[in-house]
């Protein structure tokens, strides 16, 4: 079961659906995401649920699409809780993601890094979804719902970024144990990022070639969007410039090297983790879990698998990866480390390591705009437009950190198939409306 819960009025508007005031009187609810059900068998399955007395609660646009395609009656999140409540829950999630660890912050810090704060992006969707799910659970209790059925993975799958996971199902199972009726399925199969699924050892010797060079460290998925910037850097720096890909496989590395036409190397994942850090993180979690007065207490209590994943696995591994980056930069002494402003911890570790060693670091904007603050850990950030200046200043960066560079922007962030406009549409604005599940 995916973690993301979206305010779905927009889907109702686009699909012609109306809010269903009768949903709140229903006593049996089947809540589902579009990814929970095989489209080939969705119609008879959902019809059977209705025949058994369940009302359908569509939790994302994929679920809406299934119900609409087969002409089935369904309800949305906002048939149960108001849009105001959804927005308030989101704001609570935004606060909780920054505050839940503060009472034991010293136990979550090492190497001058507070890991829940540094890795806040990884839990962003978790906190938003859990807060909305809790409001929905409270409404079910008020409306005296007798049964809530949903899909759950055979084993707990912690929430990481927006990848499929089982957190929502586990939360409802424990938050509403008297009415929760989970169905085991394949939904929520874990997406294992490279840092969490890696070899026992990783060789850094092949990175010796970057010694003394200007190095751009980036996620493999950013290669297309940074083609323009890398072409300019290649022209300016020549043979003293190289690209390092984070956790890419050999196929990705070969394809990207061909695309970018620069020497390209891979920072391979390793399975090392800090046992000392893990012990401290777990101690901090246990102490926080026992603080009953905190508004974020229930997620900490009901979802131990989620927090143990971070305290025992992810953050201790990031601690070790930071030390590895420090060793690497100390040995190879690159003249400059370029990174993206992509806010995930994996992308920002090289900048943190560079900062600790007084190696100059420069961030290149992953994209213009964004609803959340940008967490840039580099000494400098390149900007090419006034809107970028305002965005980074609002995110807390100092004016002295911003370096203006004309035309150093991404013309196309994603590769798309070219669309030819009919004559009647030429010269007019084109509005692209996406209704497929995005998990955002």
Secondary structure, DSSP 8 states (H G I E B T S, - for coil): --------HHHHHHHT----TTGGG-SEEEEE-GGGS-HHHHHHHHHHHHHTT-EEEE-SHHHHHHHHHTT---B-GGGTS-HHHHHHHHHHHHHHHHHTTGGGGGGGEETTEEHHHHTHHHHHHHHHHHHHHHHHHHHHHHTT--EEEEEEESS-----TTS--SHHHHHHHHHTTTTEEEEEESTT-----GGGS--S----GGGGGGTTSEEEEEEGGGTTTTHHHHHHHHHHHGGGEEEEEES--HHHHHHHHHHHTS-EEEE-------HHHHHHHHHHHHHHHT-TTSTTHHHHHH-HHHHHIIIIIIHHHHHHHHHHHHHHHHHH--SEEEEE---SHHHHHHHHHHHHTT--EEEE-SSS--SS-----SSEEEE-SHHHHHHHHHTT--GGGEEE-TT-S-S-SS--------GGGTTS-------S----
